[in-house]
Amino acid sequence: MKLYAVIDTNVLVSALLRWDSVPGRLLEQALTGSIIPLLCDEIMAEYENVLRRKKFSFKEQDIQVVTEGLRTRGIFLDPEKVEEIFSDPKDIIFYAVTMEAKKKHDAYLVTGNIKHFPVKPFVVTPREMLTILETGLWLIQEEDSGDK
């Protein structure tokens, strides 16, 4: 059974700033564990752009490990337009990919900026996502919905 999640860029930034953090543990799960990253070309382009900003000074090797790892393990979707209004238009694509995935699977949107998104049970913080993963709550939800 798999846990599907769209990971907001701020989570990747936080993980790269401090690997031994909650976002770092979440990213590790996305790269090697139980979380299947949900992506699209626009999300990957944002990851690449933001992680290469001079203000972060991330090592190119670390950026490549993260982006290639997500690309390799992830599932690319072509989302439909969503009707919700967002204060930051760049956030729409993350929500849209999550909504597209939810048509077939339980899926989450993991963000450090929870207030930027509609209040929905599937929009969670990195800590909430790890709790869902560690407690197996998603397995129960998957069984209830019939997803396998």
N, C-alpha and C positions, 0 to 999 in steps of 0.2 A: 504494500500500500504506500501511496506517495502523498506528500504534503506539498501543495503548489503555492507559490508566493511571488508576487511582484515586489521587488525591493527598491524602495525609493533611493535616489542618489545620496541623500544625506546620511543614510545608513552605511553606505560604502565609504563615504568620506570619514565618518566616525570610526569605522573599523580600521581603515588605513592609518588614521591618526594614532590609534591605540588598539593593537591587535588583541591585547588581553582585557577586552571589555565585552559588554553584552552585544553591541553591534559586531565586534570581532568574532564572537562565538556564533552569532547568527550567520555571518558571512562564511565561516568555516563549514557550517551545516549546508549552506548553498553550494559550496565548492566540492564537498566530499561526503555529505551526509544525507539526511532524510528530506531536505527541502529541494524541490525542483523549481529552479528559477523560471519565471514567466517573462518573456521579452518580446520586443519588436525592434525594428531597425531604429526607430526614433529614440527609444530608451537606450539602446546601445550607443547611439551617437551622443546622447547626453552624458552617459557614463564616461565615455572617452574624453569629451570636451571638459567636463568639470574636474575629473581626476588629473588632468594635465594643466590645470590652472597654476600659474607661477606661485600664487599665495600658499599653496599646499606643499610644494616642493617634494611631492612623492617621487620615489625612484621609479624610473621607467620599467624596470623589471617587475616591481610590485604591481604597477598598473596593468602590465601585460598578463601577469599571473591571474589577477582578478578578472579582467575582461575576457580573456580567453577561456578561463575556467567556467565563467558564467555562460559564455557562448556555447561551449562544448556540452555542458550539462543541461542548459536551458531548452525551453520549448518556445519557439517563435510563433506569435499569433498576429493576425491581421484584424484589429478591433474595429467594431462599428462605432459611430459617433455616439457620445452620451449627451444627455440633455441637461445634466447638472451644471450649475454655474460655479466657477472656481475663481478665487481671488488672484491666483497665479496661473495663467494659461498653460504653463509648462507642466503643471500637475495633472492636467486632464488625461494625458496619454497613459499615465500609471494607473489611473482609475479605470480608463477604458479597457486596458488589457486585462485588468482584474475582472471586470464585468464580462468580457468575452470568455475568459476561462471558466467563470461561474456557470456558463451555459452547460458545461459537461462535468465539472469537478467542483469540489469545495476548494476555494482559493482565497488567499489573503493578500492584502496590500500592507506591507510593513514599512512604517515611516517613523521618523523621529519628530515629524511635524504633524501630529495627529489633527491639529486644529485647521489644517489646510484642506482637509477632506470632509465629505459628509459623515455624519455620525452613523456608522454602520458596524455591526458586530465583526465584520471581516476586515475592517481597517484597524490595524493593531500596531502597537509599539514593538520594538525589538524584544523587550523583556516579555511582553505578552505572548509574542510568537514563540519564544523559547519555552515559556510555561505551557503553551498548547502542545508543543512538541514533546516536552518532558513528561507531561501528565497523560498523554495519549488521548486527549479530548477530541482531537481531529479524527482518530480512529472510530470513536463512538459516533461522531457526526457522519462520517463516511458510511458506516454500516446502516445508520438510520435513513440516509438518503439513497442508499442502493449503489453508491459509487464503489468501485473496486479497483 
